[in-house]
């Protein structure tokens, strides 16, 4: 008698429009998994990303770099799930939509039969192009993934009216029921040096870094506040982030 497949989860960013905050979101999500003592594996699939902007920049040697621009590039999902990882967090590069779509067409049915489930993370900003990019990915993937949409406030008074009112976005929400969470605007005094030096929010909040400007009391308190509220948002989405 065959053993029942074990549930596994691949959480991946929809690698459409660049510069919307995909890597920053995945860094924070990885911290949420660490804080909850949930084992996971990090894959950096962004072959265009410079060293300072990549997952590897924030997590050093604990990130596996994968070149998806090969015929079997995304088979890394299969290999790492088979090797024992129950959760994979994968940061896709900009412009990888066709590659991901082709892979899902060829492999999804067999991979899903092993117990693997997929969560597509879409980052939307006030820029309509970011919304169009997420909708294009969802149109390709359809019901083969569950959806986590992150409204990333890129300014203090970010306006998400296009995401909220565009007819195609409304149809997407009605048809595929994404979980929608918010990532609030971060002060440049915190965000810029943290990104430059590869320092995570948790490392700022606990002063576990060597960057003096990130040790100021106000910056530490800001990091604690951002992290607490973002983790609360992730808690709301945990059902589609866990196996």
N, C-alpha and C positions, 0 to 999 in steps of 0.2 A: 504494500500500500504506500502511495507517494506521500511524503511529508507535505504539510500545508506550507505555502510560501510565507516567509516572514515579511511583515510590513517594513518598507523602507521609504525614505523621502528624499527627493532631490529638489532643493530650493534654488532657483536660478533667476538672475536678473534678465529682463527682456532687453537685450543689447541692441536697442535701436539708436535713437538720438544720443549723441555724446554730451558730456558736461552737465547732466541733470542730477548727479549725486548718487549714481549706482554703487560705486565702490564705498563711499562713505556710509551708505545704508547697510551694505553687507558687513562692514567692519563693526558697526553697532549691533547688528543682528548676531554676529559671532560672539560679541561680548555678552549679549543676553543669554546665549546658550551656555557660555562659560559660567556666568553668574548662577545659572540654574543647574550647573553640574551635569549638563547633557552632552555626551560625546558627539562630535561631528568631525567632518573632514572638509578642509577648504581647498577649492580648485580655482585657480586664476586662469580663465579662458580668454582674457583680453590680451591678444598678441600685440596690439598697437600701443598699449598703455606703457608709458615711461616708468622707470623703476620707482620714482618718487610718488607716483599716483596709483600704484598697484596694491593689491592685497599683500603682496610680499613685503612691501615697504612697511606695513603696519604689523605684520606677524612673522617676519624673518623666515626662519627655516621651516615653519609649520605649514607652508602653502605649497601645493603642487601646481606647477605651471604646465599648461596643456596647450598645444598648438591645434586649434580646431580646423585650421585650413588644410586639412588632409582628408582623404576619403573616410577614414575611420576615427576622426578626431574626437567626436562626442561619444565614441564607444568607451571613453574614460569613465563615463557614468556607470556603465555595466561592470567594468573591471573593478572599480573601487567598491561598488555595492557588493560584488561577489567576494571581495577580499575581507568583508566584515563591517564596512562602514554602514551604519543604519541611517545616517543623515549626511547628505552632501550639500554644502553651500557653494554655489558656483557663480562667479562673477563673469558674465558674458561681455564681450567687447562690442563697441558700437559697430553697426553694419553687419551683424551676424545673423540677421533674420532668415535669410534664404538657407544658410547652412543648417540652422536649427530646424526650420520647417522640413527640409529634405530628410534630416535624421529622424524626426518624429514620424514622417510618412513611412520610412523604411523599418524603423525599429520599435516604435511605441508599443505595438500590440504584444510583441514577445517580451519586452522589458516589463510591461505592466503585469504580465502573467506571472512574473517572479515575485510580485508583491510590492513593486516600486510604484510610488505615486509622485506626481510632479506638482510643484507650486511655482508659478511664474510671477515674479515680482516686477511690477511696472511702476516707474517713477514718473509722476506728472508734476509739472511746474506751471506757473502762469502762462508760459509760452505754449500756444496752441500746437506747435510742432511736436512737443513732447507727448501731448495727448494723442495726436494722430499716429505717432510711432507705436505707442502702447496698443492702440486699437488695431493697427495693422498686424501686430504680433498675435493678438487675441483672435483675429479673423483667421489666421493660419492654424493656430493650435486648437481652437474651439474647446470642446469638452475634455480634451486630453490632459488638461492641466486645471488646477484650481488657481485662483488669482488673488494676489495681495497687491493692492494699489496704494502707493505712498504719495500723499500730497506733500511735496517738498517745498516749503516756504523759502524762496530765494531772496525775499526782502521782508522787512518788518510788517508791511501791510499787503501780503501776497494776495492776489486776486485769482481765484480758481473758477471764475464764472464760465470759461470755455469748457472746462471739464464737467462742470455741473449742468450746463444747458445745451451743449451740442447734441443734436439728435442721435448721432451714431454712438456717443458716449452713454446716453440714456438707454439705448437699445442694448448695449454691452452690459450695463449694470442689471437690466431686467432679465437678460438671457443667461448670464453666467455668474451672477450673484457674487461679485468680488467682495472681499473684506477690504474696507477702505480705512487707512490710518493716516495720521499726520506726523510730519517731521518738521519741527519748528525752526524758524530762522535762528542762526547762530551768529553771535558777534564776531567780527573779523579778528578782533584781538585774541580770540580763542581759536577760531577755525583755521586761520592762515598759518600760524606757527605749528599747530598740531599736525596739519597736513604736510607742511614742509619737512618736519622732523619725524613723521611717522608715529606720532603719539596718539593713543586712543583716549576716548573720554574717561574711561576708568582709570587710566594712568595719570590723567590730570586731576581727577577727583580725589585720588589717594596720594598725590604728589610723588608718584613713582616714575619720575622722569628727570632728566638733567637740564631741562630748559628753564632758565630763571623766569622768563616772562610768563611761563605756564604755572608758576608756583605762587603767583600773587593771590592773596586771599579771595579777592572778588572773582578771579578767573576760576579758582578751584570751586567756589560756590556755584558759579554759573555751570561748570561741568557737571557737578552733582545734580543740579536742577534739570539740565537737559537730559541727562542720563536717566534720571528717575521717571520723567514724563515719557521719554521714548520707550523705556522698558514697559511702562504701563500700556502703551499702544501695542507693543509686541505681545503682551499678555492677552490682549483681545483677539489676536490673530493666531494664538498658539495651536489651535486645532488644525490649521493647514501648514504649520511649520514642523510638526512632530509626526513620526511614523504612524 
